[in-house]
Amino acid sequence: MLDEEQFRSVVAACAPELKLTSARRFAEGWDFELWEANGELLFRFPKRAECVEALVIEAKLLRELAPALDTPIPEPVHVSDGVDAFPMPFFSYRYLPGEPLGKADDAGGEVAAETGAFLSELHRFPAQRATELGVRTFTAESWHDEYAEFRERTDNEVTCLLSPDEQQAVATFWDGFLDDDHHFQFRPALIHADLGLEHLLVDGDRSRLLGVIDFGDARVGDPALDFVVFNGTFGDAVVAAYDGEIDETFMHRAAAYLQIGPFHEVIYGQETDQPEFVESGLEGIRARIVRGG
């Protein structure tokens, strides 16, 4: 992680025209951290070498995707292969106003409708162009293979940490998901692939969607993955405003991806030596699959 002195050196090297009057660490996630410059620019840095490729592809995608959407998203201003103070690629973008939604129950109806409209536009972006920009691309068949391989990995690294009865519940879930061919007959589209409520920026009244952030996991795959966190009245309104194809298994697939989410949390905790994520991920598996919450 950067400190303020390093960040100021980064800005001096990559944006010498910028007179830096204020600097602060703005936010961080699993893979990236953000620093704010003058309350106007956010600089996005990878936290580990394994995250560099995704960031480079994200910057390329955002430069073409931002002008194609009505909803504001990050649009790179400075893109760097690295400087002495930070020798890995990074990019900056203009600060997007708003605050994370956090809870869908707090939102007005317009936020849901605007979220559905955003997803409609995103999923219409030419998948072939996203592929040309380096975005990970799956067919419906290779999507199945990806999840089958992930299931095998989680059997060896995650499910083994559960009790025998819990392991059986997990096996039943995976068998039901992977063995149903109807789950893998979708039309692939460019998707955000990590559309948590915290990535939806809204105004102070929670009445309007002001922007969408964090496209580091974007890929060409199942559009249902972008509906994972939408449920209840809010979710119904998002779906109603969405003009993409929704088949009979669409929302069932979205629910399945929600159940799969905690496996990623466990693996992240293992890879970064953060046992708190391992424990919270295992509890998530118990809550979503074993107990059916």
C-alpha positions as MATLAB code, in Angstrom:
seq = 'MLDEEQFRSVVAACAPELKLTSARRFAEGWDFELWEANGELLFRFPKRAECVEALVIEAKLLRELAPALDTPIPEPVHVSDGVDAFPMPFFSYRYLPGEPLGKADDAGGEVAAETGAFLSELHRFPAQRATELGVRTFTAESWHDEYAEFRERTDNEVTCLLSPDEQQAVATFWDGFLDDDHHFQFRPALIHADLGLEHLLVDGDRSRLLGVIDFGDARVGDPALDFVVFNGTFGDAVVAAYDGEIDETFMHRAAAYLQIGPFHEVIYGQETDQPEFVESGLEGIRARIVRGG';
ca = [
       0.000    0.000    0.000;
       1.084    3.542   -0.734;
       1.717    6.251    1.816;
       1.101    9.943    1.152;
       4.697   10.726    0.301;
       4.785    7.968   -2.312;
       1.480    9.126   -3.765;
       2.729   12.690   -4.102;
       5.797   11.352   -5.925;
       3.559    9.357   -8.252;
       1.511   12.425   -9.138;
       4.623   14.545   -9.679;
       5.980   11.940  -12.092;
       2.874   11.106  -14.108;
       0.935   14.386  -13.918;
       3.471   17.218  -13.492;
       0.848   19.704  -14.711;
      -1.253   18.949  -11.623;
      -0.541   21.233   -8.679;
      -1.280   18.917   -5.785;
      -2.990   20.812   -2.983;
      -4.531   17.825   -1.171;
      -3.941   14.093   -1.126;
      -5.611   11.291    0.808;
      -6.241    7.578    0.648;
      -9.818    7.417   -0.572;
     -10.792    3.736   -0.447;
      -9.552    0.203   -0.972;
     -11.009   -3.133   -1.957;
      -9.696   -6.655   -2.294;
      -7.456   -5.901   -5.273;
      -7.102   -2.130   -5.668;
      -6.680    1.049   -3.644;
      -7.764    4.565   -4.541;
      -6.039    7.851   -3.740;
      -7.713   11.222   -4.175;
      -5.913   14.262   -5.585;
      -7.331   17.743   -4.998;
     -10.814   16.302   -4.558;
     -10.956   16.005   -8.349;
      -9.036   12.923   -9.475;
      -8.928    9.377   -8.164;
      -5.839    7.258   -8.852;
      -6.416    3.489   -8.976;
      -3.507    1.247   -7.969;
      -3.208   -2.557   -7.915;
      -2.453   -3.960   -4.465;
      -0.629   -7.032   -5.786;
       1.213   -8.032   -8.937;
      -1.563  -10.528   -9.711;
      -3.987   -7.608  -10.150;
      -1.946   -5.702  -12.730;
      -3.282   -7.386  -15.870;
      -6.886   -6.776  -14.824;
      -6.167   -3.092  -14.189;
      -4.484   -2.624  -17.574;
      -7.439   -4.216  -19.362;
      -9.889   -2.206  -17.251;
      -8.260    1.064  -18.344;
      -8.465    0.071  -22.020;
     -12.103   -0.952  -21.675;
     -13.181    2.140  -19.749;
     -11.768    4.493  -22.370;
     -14.218    3.071  -24.918;
     -17.049    2.082  -22.607;
     -17.488    5.414  -20.785;
     -18.463    7.420  -23.893;
     -20.893    4.649  -24.913;
     -22.985    4.776  -21.726;
     -25.439    7.374  -20.472;
     -24.616    6.444  -16.857;
     -21.321    7.997  -15.700;
     -18.504    5.518  -15.076;
     -14.756    6.048  -14.562;
     -12.997    7.337  -17.684;
      -9.185    7.241  -17.486;
      -7.303   10.543  -17.571;
      -3.746    9.461  -16.806;
      -2.675    5.916  -17.713;
       0.827    4.873  -16.659;
       2.965    1.761  -16.970;
       4.542    2.734  -13.640;
       6.916    5.297  -12.167;
       9.806    5.084   -9.720;
       7.541    5.609   -6.699;
       5.124    2.909   -7.923;
       6.591    0.568  -10.548;
       3.304   -1.091  -11.567;
       0.628    0.202  -13.967;
      -2.113    2.493  -12.648;
      -4.598    5.033  -13.950;
      -6.562    8.054  -12.792;
     -10.104    9.198  -13.486;
     -12.221   12.180  -12.570;
     -14.022   11.937   -9.244;
     -17.606   10.737   -9.634;
     -20.042   12.385   -7.207;
     -22.364   10.381   -5.022;
     -22.141    7.827   -2.240;
     -22.452    4.035   -2.316;
     -26.027    2.789   -2.208;
     -25.272    0.265    0.519;
     -28.861   -0.930    1.063;
     -31.410   -1.259   -1.704;
     -34.216   -0.629    0.798;
     -32.927    2.948    1.129;
     -33.287    3.698   -2.571;
     -36.051    5.456   -4.428;
     -37.721    3.850   -7.412;
     -35.703    5.866   -9.906;
     -32.453    4.244   -8.749;
     -33.752    0.790   -9.614;
     -35.050    1.927  -12.987;
     -31.791    3.691  -13.794;
     -29.821    0.609  -12.715;
     -31.861   -1.512  -15.110;
     -31.222    1.015  -17.881;
     -27.482    1.007  -17.105;
     -27.334   -2.790  -17.317;
     -29.253   -2.710  -20.599;
     -26.655   -0.371  -22.102;
     -23.700   -2.245  -20.654;
     -24.884   -5.601  -21.967;
     -25.422   -4.092  -25.427;
     -21.791   -2.982  -25.734;
     -20.251   -5.068  -28.555;
     -18.874   -8.217  -26.946;
     -16.424   -8.687  -29.798;
     -14.912   -5.265  -29.148;
     -14.562   -6.045  -25.460;
     -12.719   -9.225  -26.434;
     -10.396   -7.241  -28.717;
      -9.578   -4.969  -25.763;
      -8.420   -7.986  -23.769;
     -11.511   -8.601  -21.620;
     -11.820  -12.222  -20.503;
     -14.365  -13.817  -22.804;
     -16.482  -16.921  -22.351;
     -18.940  -18.803  -24.492;
     -21.803  -20.509  -22.698;
     -19.842  -23.771  -22.977;
     -16.570  -22.371  -21.631;
     -18.550  -20.632  -18.856;
     -19.682  -24.099  -17.741;
     -16.094  -25.328  -17.892;
     -14.932  -22.349  -15.831;
     -17.418  -23.113  -13.075;
     -16.710  -26.829  -13.221;
     -13.009  -26.078  -12.687;
     -13.870  -23.651   -9.899;
     -16.014  -26.319   -8.249;
     -13.067  -28.731   -8.389;
     -10.796  -26.120   -6.835;
     -13.244  -25.335   -4.053;
     -13.677  -29.050   -3.327;
      -9.939  -29.235   -2.655;
      -9.443  -25.897   -0.891;
     -12.752  -24.768    0.623;
     -15.417  -27.454    0.980;
     -12.953  -29.666    2.812;
     -13.035  -27.133    5.662;
     -16.725  -27.869    6.292;
     -18.346  -30.693    8.228;
     -19.424  -33.874    6.365;
     -23.095  -32.846    6.396;
     -22.176  -29.379    5.118;
     -19.999  -30.898    2.398;
     -22.957  -32.977    1.225;
     -25.165  -29.896    0.986;
     -22.485  -28.124   -1.039;
     -22.083  -31.122   -3.370;
     -25.841  -31.206   -3.956;
     -25.831  -27.518   -4.831;
     -22.947  -27.815   -7.293;
     -24.406  -30.924   -8.945;
     -27.747  -29.185   -9.416;
     -26.144  -26.088  -10.910;
     -23.599  -27.713  -13.218;
     -25.685  -30.657  -14.421;
     -28.609  -28.557  -15.689;
     -27.857  -27.625  -19.295;
     -30.497  -24.884  -19.174;
     -28.128  -22.889  -16.935;
     -25.666  -22.615  -19.820;
     -27.797  -21.571  -22.773;
     -27.492  -17.806  -22.382;
     -26.190  -15.262  -24.880;
     -22.827  -13.925  -23.586;
     -22.556  -10.163  -23.036;
     -20.115   -7.687  -21.553;
     -20.887   -7.714  -17.821;
     -19.635   -5.814  -14.787;
     -19.321   -9.144  -12.893;
     -18.971   -7.517   -9.453;
     -22.010   -5.269   -9.219;
     -22.396   -4.967   -5.473;
     -24.646   -2.224   -4.130;
     -21.501   -0.428   -2.959;
     -20.579    0.079   -6.613;
     -23.752    2.045   -7.337;
     -23.260    5.747   -6.550;
     -26.421    7.632   -5.626;
     -27.315   11.130   -4.489;
     -27.850   12.060   -0.852;
     -31.575   11.365   -1.033;
     -30.986    7.908   -2.546;
     -33.302    9.012   -5.330;
     -31.021    8.995   -8.402;
     -28.198    6.837   -9.755;
     -25.172    9.076  -10.330;
     -22.578    6.552  -11.447;
     -21.200    3.016  -11.380;
     -17.615    2.135  -10.403;
     -15.115   -0.738  -10.146;
     -14.958   -2.565  -13.469;
     -11.877   -4.626  -12.631;
     -13.764   -7.928  -12.937;
     -15.542   -7.089  -16.200;
     -15.808   -9.982  -18.609;
     -17.935  -11.377  -21.405;
     -20.209  -13.962  -19.815;
     -23.638  -14.606  -18.312;
     -25.687  -11.381  -17.921;
     -27.453  -12.940  -14.925;
     -24.271  -12.484  -12.874;
     -24.952   -8.732  -12.801;
     -28.276   -9.301  -10.996;
     -26.861  -11.194   -8.017;
     -27.594   -8.589   -5.328;
     -30.964   -7.410   -6.632;
     -33.979   -8.858   -4.874;
     -37.320   -7.842   -3.408;
     -39.160   -4.791   -4.718;
     -35.912   -3.120   -5.774;
     -34.842   -6.163   -7.765;
     -38.222   -6.413   -9.464;
     -37.896   -2.787  -10.573;
     -34.364   -3.368  -11.921;
     -35.581   -6.352  -13.940;
     -38.607   -4.413  -15.208;
     -36.346   -1.663  -16.561;
     -33.892   -4.104  -18.168;
     -34.397   -4.685  -21.890;
     -32.003   -7.611  -22.274;
     -33.059  -11.212  -22.688;
     -34.432  -12.810  -19.507;
     -35.148  -16.504  -19.925;
     -36.794  -18.904  -17.492;
     -33.547  -19.726  -15.645;
     -32.184  -16.153  -15.514;
     -33.059  -15.302  -11.914;
     -32.296  -18.845  -10.774;
     -28.784  -18.422  -12.176;
     -28.449  -15.071  -10.415;
     -29.410  -16.751   -7.131;
     -26.857  -19.509   -7.749;
     -24.074  -16.964   -8.317;
     -25.002  -15.356   -5.003;
     -24.533  -18.730   -3.332;
     -21.164  -19.177   -5.042;
     -19.873  -15.781   -3.895;
     -18.580  -16.841   -0.446;
     -16.268  -19.439   -2.020;
     -14.355  -16.553   -3.618;
     -14.142  -14.867   -0.225;
     -12.574  -17.949    1.367;
     -10.011  -18.290   -1.433;
      -9.160  -14.594   -1.212;
      -8.542  -14.978    2.509;
      -6.327  -17.987    1.893;
      -4.301  -16.298   -0.847;
      -3.746  -13.096    1.133;
      -3.284  -14.746    4.532;
      -6.340  -13.054    6.042;
      -8.138  -15.688    8.124;
     -11.030  -13.340    8.857;
     -12.099  -13.628    5.215;
     -11.792  -17.404    5.363;
     -14.098  -17.530    8.377;
     -16.638  -15.033    7.009;
     -16.654  -16.859    3.671;
     -17.288  -20.217    5.312;
     -20.139  -18.705    7.307;
     -21.509  -17.280    4.069;
     -21.492  -20.764    2.519;
     -23.324  -22.138    5.537;
     -25.892  -19.351    5.436;
     -26.563  -19.379    1.674;
     -26.215  -23.084    0.810;
     -26.311  -25.263    3.911;
     -29.097  -23.391    5.717;
     -30.577  -21.996    2.547;
     -30.647  -18.359    3.705;
];
